[in-house]
Amino acid sequence: MALLLATGITPCRAQPASVAATYRKLEVQIPMRDGALLHTSVYLPRDTSRTYPFLMQRTPYSVAPYGPDAYPARLGPSDAYEREGFIFVYQDVRGRYQSTGTWLEMTPHRPVKSGPADVDESTDAYDTIAWLLEHIPGHTGKVGLWGISYPGFYASASAIDAHPALVAVSPQAPVTDLWDGDDAFHNGAFMLAANYGFYQSFRPHRAPMLPQNQPRTPQPPEARDGYRYFLGAGQLQQSPSTPLGENEYWMAYFDHPMYDAHWQSRAIQRQIVPGIQWPPATLVVGGWYDAEDPNGPLLTWRALSATLGLSRARGSTDVAHHLVMGPWSHGQWGRDSATHLGPLQFGSATGVFFRDSIEFPFFMEHLKGAAPARLSAATLYDTGRDAWRRFSQWPEIDQPVQRWYLREAGRLDTIAPSAPAPTRALAPAAARGRAAQRRAPARATPAAAVVTQRDRYTSDPGAPVPYVERVVSGMARDYITDDQRFASRRPDVLTYRSAPLSRDVTVGGGVTVTLHVATTGTDADFVVRLIDEYPDSTGSDTLALRMSGYQRMVRGEPFRARYRRGFDRAVPFVPNRPDSLRFTLPDVLHTFRAGHRVMVQVSSSWFPLVDRNPQTFVPNIFRARPTDFRRADMTVFRTPAQASRIELPVLP
C-alpha cells in the first residue's frame, strides 16, 4: 500500500503540455446508486476521427492534479498507451479526496444486494462504467481496468459481478488479504515498520478534500534509525498516546489482532469464486521481492484459477487468466527498466519486457482486438537462473517434494535424523555388570543422548534480531535482497547449511516449514528464512567477487506461534513442553545452482520489520505492557519423532 507507488498517475519524462496537446480533460461527479458522488477525471483523445476503449483506474490516493486545465505528466500504465489512444479514466474512490461517501479499509464485498443502500466496490465500478457508456462520446463500448497496490484491490473488486463492458482487468500487487501475507499481518505477526510509516500519511479525512490539505503525522529526527526508534518507543502499547493513535485505520489493528470476521470479510479473494460468473480477461502481476504485497497476487491467482473450471462448466470457453511474477520490488515493473534490485543484477530490462511484451499486448488484444498476445497461463521469473519461464498452470500439480532436515552441527540434510547410537559409556558399564550399569544410568541411556538432538538459543525482546544490517528509518523496500551473513553470526539465530549442491535444484511453489519447538516462556514468534548461499569466488570477475559467499534470501516469513492451532484463536505455550507448528511461505521460483548451498535460518524476532512478541502470553500483543516483555530460551528439536524440516517443491 505504499503511497509513492500506488498513486493513480505516475510521473515520467513526458511533460503535462504533451498530454494536453493530444487529450482534453473532463472532471465529473458520477452518481452512485446510493447517492454518493465519485470524482472522476476523464481524458479524451482530441482526435475524434475514431473511437476508443476506456482504460480506468480507481484509487484512494488521489487523482491529482485537480482542475479542468491541470494535466498529469503521463496517462496509462506506460507511454505506449498514451500514443496508441484510449479514453483514460481516473477516479477517487468513495470517501477519498473529491468523492463523497464513507471510505472503508478494504471495503467488504456484499454478495447479496437487497437495495440501493447495499454498495461495495463492485457496485461503484459497475455504476461508474454504466455512466461512462451513457455520457462519454466516442467510445467502443469496451472497458479495461488496472491498478497497482491499493488500486490493485479495486481492480480485483471491480471484476466481481462486473459490468458486461468490463472485458480486461489487471490487478497488480493487489492488496488482497491484509491479514494473510499482505501489508498488515504475516501469519499473525504485525508488519510494524511498513504500517507505522504508511498511516502517518494515510489518514481519515473529510471528503471532499484536496491532497495538500491531507494531514500528516510528523516524524521525529531520531526515527532515521528505525531499529533504535521503535525499540525506544517501548512497543506499540505507547502508540495510542501519539498522534498516530488518533488514526482509526491504525487503531483497527489494535482492535482486531487475530483473523476474525473483520479481516475475513475484507479478504477479497474469498469473493472471487462465487462472485465472478463470466470473468473478464485478467492479468495478475506481482514481484518476488515485493515487501508490501507478496501474497496478494498469489491469493488472487489461486482464486481466479478456481473460476476457470467453473466458467467452462457454465458454457464460457474463452476465459483468459494470466499470472506474471517478476524479480521486482513493489510496483517496480511499472516505473523503471528493472535491470537490478539491490546487489542483484538481472542481465536484462525486465520492467521494459513486461510493459512492452506482456501488459500492452494484453490490453491491446482485449480492448482493441489486436493480434492475440499469446500469453501463457503463468509467466514467471526464475530468480536463480535470471530467466523467464512459462507454465500452463501454477503451481504445477503432483510436484515431488524434497525434504531438508535440520541436523546437528548446523547441517541441513535430505537424510532424516535417526536415533543416536549408544554412547561409549555403555560398553565399560556393561563389562562391569549390572551393578555398574545402575550406578551410571544418566550418561548411558539413549534417552539421555536424545538431549543432543536439539538446538537452543535465547531470544531477548530488548535486543531483537534486526531485519537488515544497515541503518534505515522504517522498512527498506529491497530488504529481501540483503546479504544475510550478519544474521548468521548472531547467537540468537540458528543457521543450517547443506553441503555444496552437485546439481541445480529448482524450487517452484510454496515452501512448507515444520518446526518442533519449546520455549521457557508462554508465547513466541519463529522467523524462518530460506537462503541461497553463494560459493566463495577465487576468480578476477568483479561481480563474482562482490557476490562471493553472499547469503541471498529467497523467502522469509514470521509465524506468531500463538496461532499454531488456527489463526482465529490464540493458544499459549506450556513452558518447556514440546509443541509443533507448520506453515507455508509464499511461492518462489528459484534455482539453487550447482556449487551453491541451501541454507535455513531460524530466529524469534525480525525487528522492526515485525513487531516484537513479549514472549509472555497476553490477550492482545498490541496492548502489552513493558513488564510483559521477557527473555526466553527457545528449543528447536531434530529427533526422528520431532524432525524439524522444510519441504521444497521441485521442478525439472
N, C-alpha and C positions, 0 to 999 in steps of 0.2 A: 504493500500500500504506500510505497514511498512517494511523497508529494512531488518531488522533482521529476520523477519518471512517469508519473501517471497523469500529468496534465493533458487536457484534451487536445491541444495543438502544440506540437513540438517545434523548437527553433531549428533553423538550418542556415545555409549560406545565402539562400534567396532573401530578397527584401520585400517588405509589405507592398511596395509600389508595383512589383511584378505580379502579385496576386490581384491587386486592384485593377490592373490593366486587362486581365482576362476574366475576372469574375466580379459580379456585383453582389452586394450583401443585403440580406433582409434580416431584420430582427422581429420575431413574432412571439406572442404568448399563446401557446397551444392549449386549449381547454381539455381537461381530462373528464372522465365520466362522473367523478365526484365533485367537480367544480374547481379543482386545483388548476393553476396556470403554470405551464412549464416554459421557461425562457429558452428560445431556440434560435440559433444563428444559422441561416441558410445562405450558402454561397452558390450562385447560379452562373454558369458559363455565359459570357457576353455573346458568344456565337450561338445564335438561335436557329441556325440552319439545320440542326439535327437535334435529336432527343437524347437524354442521358439517364442512366440509372442513379439512384440515390446511394450514397455511402455515408453512413451515420455513426456517430459516437455519442454515448450518453455518459456523463461524468459528474462526480461530486466535487471535482477540483476546479471548477470554473471554466467557462468557455470564453474567457477574456481573449482579445480586447473587446470591450463593450462600446457600443455606439455604431450607428449605420455607416460611418465613414472610417472606422478603425478596422484595419486588416491585420491578420497574422502574417508571420514570415513564411508559413508553409501550410498547405492543405493536404489532408490524407496521410496515410502511413508512410509514404515516401514521395519524392519528386515526380516519379513516373505517373502517379495518379493525376496530379495536377495538370501535367502535359497532355495526358490522354483525354481528360474531360469527364467529370462526374458532377452531380449536384451534391455538394458536401453539406452535411447537417451535423451541428454540434448542439448538444442540449444539456443544460443544468438540470440534474435530476431533482425531484420534488424536495423542497425544504432546503436547497442549497443555492446560495448566491441570488440570482434574479428569479428563481422559481418559488412559487408559493407551496403551501402544504407542509407536512411534517416529515422530516428525514429520519429514517431508522437505519441503524447499523445492520448491514446485510439483511435488507427487508425480507421478512418471512414470506414465502410464496403461499398464496391461498388457492388450494386445488379446487375448491368449490366457491363459486361466486353467487350469492343469493340476491345481490342488488348492486346499485351503482356505488355504494359506500365500500364495497369489498374490492379494494385495489391493491396491487402489488407492482413489481417492476415489469412483469409480463403485460399487465393491462395498460400500464403507462406507455410501453413501447408500442403496443397494438394501437392505442388511441392516437399516438403520435404519427404512426405510419398512415393510418386512415385519414388523418387531417392533411398530411403532406400530399397524398394522392389526389385529394379533392381540391386543394387550394394552390399548389405549386405547379406552374405550367412547364411544359417541355420535358416531361419525364417519360421513361419507357414502361413504368409500372413495376420495376424491379428494385428491390432494396437490399443492400448489404450492410452489415453492422460489425464493428470491430472495437477492440479496446485492450489496453494493457493494464494489468494490476486491478485496481478497483473498477475501472471501466471494463475490464475483462469479466468481472462478475456480472455487470449489467448486460454484457453481450450474452453470457450464458442464460441469464434470467429471461432475456427477450426471446430466446429460441423456444421457450416453453409456452405451449398454447399460442404459437406465433401467428401473426397476420400472414395470410397466404402470399402476400407480396414479398415477404422476407425470405429470400432464396439462398443467402450466403451469410454465415456468421463466423467470426474468428475471435474466440476468447483467448487472449494471450496473457500468460502468467496470471490467470484469473484467481482472485480471492474466491475460494470455493467453500472451505470449511475452516473457520477461524480457530476451531479447537483441534482439528485433526491435521496438523502438519503445515498450516499456513502461517500467517503473520503472528498470531497470538500465542497459541499453545502447541507444543510438540510432545505428544504422549503425556500430557498433563503438566509439563514444565512450561513456565511462562517465559516468553522471549522478551526479556526485560529491556535491554538497550534499545532495540528497534522500536518498541512501542512507546517507551518513555519519550524518545525523540519525536516520534510521529504525532503524538497527542499534544505536544507543545503547540503545534500549529493547527492540527485538525480538531476543531472545537465546535460545539453548538453555536449557532448564531441565528439571529432573526433574519428571515428572508422576506423581501428581497434585500440583498446587501452586496456591495461591491467588494472585490478582493482586498483593496487597500484598507478597508475597514475591518478586516478579519483580525481578531485579537490573537496574540501570540504570547506564550509564557517565556519570559526572558531566561536565558541560560547563563549561570554564573561562570566566571572565568575558570574556576577550578574544575569545571566539568570537561575541560580539554583532555584530562586524564580520566577516562571513563572508569577504569578499574578502581582508582583511589576515590573518585567521586561517589560511585554507587556504594562502595564499601563504607565510606564515611557517612552516607545517608542512613545507615542502620537498617537496611532492607526496606520493604515497601510500607511497613506499618506507619512510617512517618509521612508518606506521600499525601494522604488526605489533608494534612495540615498545610501543604504547599498550595500555590495557585493551581497546580495540576489537579489537585483533589476536587476542584470546582468543575472539572470536565466530566460530565455524566457518561460520556463514552468510555473514558478511562475507568471510572468507578464501576462500570458494568463487570469488569474483570474481578473486582473485589467481591461483588455480589454473586458471581457465578464461576467459582474456581473449578468445578468439575463439569463433565459433559452432560448437562441437564437439558431440559426441554428448551431452555432459552437458546442454547447453541445448536441443538438438533434441528430446531425449526428454521434456523438460518443456514443450514448446510444445503446449498443449492443442488449438489449432486444427488441428493435424496429425492428430488422432484423431477429429475430429467427423464427417468424411465417411464413413470406414469404420465408425465406431462407432455412429452413430445409424441405426437401422433404420426405425422409425416414430416420428419425434421428437415430443416434447411440443410444444405451442404455446410459442413463445419470443418474449420481448420483450427485445431488446438495447438498452441505454441507454448513452450517453456524452455527454461535453461537449467542445465545440470548444476550450475553454480549459482542458482538463484537463492539469495539469502533470505528473501521475504516470502516467496510463494513457491517452494519447491514441490509441494504435494498437490497444489490446486490443479495444474494441467493433468496430472496422472489420475486424480479422482474424477475429473471431468471426462477424461478419455475412457475410463472404465465404465462410467455410466452411459456414455454415448455408444460404446461398443455393445452394451446390452440392448440398445434400441435397434440394432441392425436386424437381428433375427425377428424382433417384434414387428418392425416396419415391413419386412418382407412377408411375414405371415399375414399382414393386412393388405397385401397386394402392391406395395411400393417396391420397385426393383431398381430405382436409380438413386438410392441413398448414398451420399458420399461423405464419409467422415475421415479425417486425416489428423495425425499427430506428428508434430515436429519438436524434437528436443535437441538443442544445440549446446555448445560449450560456452554458455553465456551467463553473466550476472543478470540481475533483474532488469528486463527491458532492453538489454544491450543490443539485441538484434535489430531494434528499431531506430537506433540513434548513431551508430558508428560502424566502421568496417569490421570490427570484431576480429582482428588478426591475433589478438592476445588478451590475456587477463592475468594480472599479477605477473609472476615469473613464467607463466605458461605461454608458449608460442605455438600457434595453430598451423602456421605454414600456408594459410590462405585467408582471404577475406570472407569469413563465414557469415557475417551480417549481410554483406552485399549479395552473396549467394542466396541467402534466404529471401531477401526482399525481391531480387530480380528473377529467381528461378523457381520459387515456391509461392510466396504470398501474392505477388502481382499476377502471375498466371492463374492462380486460383480464383481471384475476384474477376479477372477478365473472362474466364470461362463461364462463370455462373451469372455474372451481371451483364456481360456484353456478347455472350455467345461466341467467344473466340475459340481457337483450337483447344481441344482438351489439354489440361495441364499434365495429365498422366502421372498424377502423384500416387505414390504407394500409400498403403494404409498408415504406415509409420516410417518416417524418415528421421533417423536418429544418428547422432554423432558419437562415435566410439572415442572416448576421451583418452584412451591409452594408445590407440593407433593413430589418432588425429586423422580420422577418415569418416565419411558418411556411410551409413548402411541403411538399406531399405528392407522393410519387413511387411509381409502380408497380414500380420496380426501382431499385437503386442499386449502382454508378454507372450512369448512362444508357449505353446502347450506341451505338456509332457517333457519338460526340460529335466535333464539329470541334475542332481544336486550334489555338490561337493562339500563335505563337512570338514571344517577345520577346527581342531580341538585345542583349547588352552592347555598347555602342558607344563611340566616342571622346567625350571631354569629359564623361563621366558620363551620357551619354544612354542611354535604354532605348527601343528602337525595334522595330517589327514588320518593318522592312526590314533584310534581312541585310547584313552588311558586304560591300563589294566591294573589288577590288584597287585600291590607291591610284594616283592619276594620276601621271604623271611630274612630277618637281619642276621648278621654273623653271630650275634649274641646267642642265638638259639643253639648253635652247634656245641659249644662248650657246655652250655647248661644241660643239654640232653646227655652229653657224655658223663656228666657228674650225677645223673639220675634224677628221679622225681623230686627229691628234696631241694636240689639246686634249682630246678625249674620253678618251684614255688617261691624261692627267695627272690627271683628277678622277673616277675611277670610283666612289669610295665614296659621294659625295653624289648622283651622277646616276642610279644604277641603281634600278629598282623594288625589288630585294631589300633595299637599304638603307632604303627608305621603309617597308617592312613592319615595321621595328622600332617604328614609331609605333603599330602596331596591337596594342598590349598595354598592360596596366596592372600596376604593381608596388607592393608595399608590404613593409615589414619587420615580421615577426612576432617578438616578443620574449617568451619564456616567463616572463621576470622581470617583465613588465608587461602581462599578458594583457588582452584586451578584457573588461570586466565585462558581465554579462548584464542588470543593472539599474543605474541611476544612483544610486539611494538606498542607504542602509546597511541591510543585512538580515543576519540571523545565518546563514541557510542558504539554502533555496530558498523564494523568495516565490511563493506558490501562484497569485498573479494576475499573474505577471511577463509573461505573454503580452499583457496589455493595456497595458503601459508604453509611454510615448512613446519612440520610437527616435531622436529628434534628437541625443541625447548621443552615440550611436554614429556618426551621420553626420559628426560633427565630428572624429572621430579619424583620424589619418593611416594607421592600420593597418586601416581599414575602407574598402573600395571601395563607393561608392554610385552607383547608376544610376537615373535618373528619366525617366519618359516625359513627353511634353507633356500638358497637361490633356486629359482624355478628352472627346470630343464627344458621347458617348452612354454609357449604362450598359453595363458588361461584367460578366456573371455567370459566376463560375468555380465549377464543380461537379465534384469528384473529386480525384484525386491530381495534384500539380504536379510535373512532371519537370524535373530540373536536369541540364544538360550543361555541364561545365567542362573547358576545355583549359588545363592549368597546367604550371608548372615550379617547382622550388624549388632553392635553393642547398644545402639540407640533404638528408637521405635519408628523412625521414618528414614528414608534415604532416596537419593537420586543415583542413577547409574548412567553414565555417558559412555557410549561405545563409538569408536572411530575406526573405520576400515581404511587402511593406508597402503599405498604402493610405495615401497622403499626402493629407490634407485640404487644401482651398484656404484661403487667408487670408481671414478674415472681416472685413468693414468695417461690419457692422450693429451693432445695440444688443442683440441677443439674448445673454443671459449664457452659455447653453450653447454657442452657436456661437462666441462669443469664446474660451471656455475650450478649445475644440477647434480653434481656428484654427491651421493649419499642423501639426496633430497627425500624427505618423507612427505609424500603427497597424499593429502586426504582425498579419498574417493567419495566417502559419505560418512557423516557423523550425526548422531541423534541422541538426545537425552531421553530418559524414561523415569518418570516420577513413580517410584515403586509402590506408593500407597494405592495406586490404581492397578496393581497386578491382578486383582480379581475382577476388574471391569472398570471402565472409565466413568461409570455413573455412580461409583461408591468408593469411599476411601477406607482402607483397612490398615491398621498399624502393624508393625513387626513385633514379634515377641523377641526381646533381646536374646542374642546368641542362639536362637533357634534357626536352623537352616530352612530356607524358603526358595522359591523359584519364580522367575519371570521370563516371559517370552514376548518378543515384539519384532516388527519388521521395519527396516529402514526403507525410505522411498527408493524407487527404482534407480538403477545405474546401468550404463553400458560402458564397460571399461575393460580393456585388455591389459592384464599384467604380463609384461613382456618377459621372455626368457632372460635369465640373469637377475631379474628383479625379485624382491621378496614380498610376500603378503604379510601385512602387519595388522595387529589389532591392539588398540589401547582402551583401557577401562579406567574410569575415574568416577568421582561422585560430585563433581562441580565443573562448570564451564562458564566462567564469570567475566563480565556481566552480560554476556550473550543470553544466559539463562539466569533467572533469579535463584537465590540461594535457598536450599532446603535447610530448615533449622535442625533436622535430624532427631528432633523430638516430635512426636505426633501431636499436632494441634488441629482443631476443626477446620481452620482456614489459614493457609500459609501467608496469604496476603496481609493478614492481621496478626501475625506472630509478634510476640514481644521480644525485646533484646535478650531477655534471660532464657528464651526458648532455644537459642542457638548454641549448640554444644558440639564438641568434638565427639567423634565416634570411630571405632575400629570396624572396618569393612573386611569381610572374608569372601573370597571367590573360590568355590570348590571345583576340583577337577578329578573326582574319583570316577570309577566305572559307573556307579549308580547316579552320580551327580556330575556329569560330563559337560561342563560349560563349553560352548562352541558357537560358531557362526556357520550358516548354511548358504553357500553361494550357488545360485542357479547359473549353470554354464551353457555356453553356446559353442557351436562348431566354428 
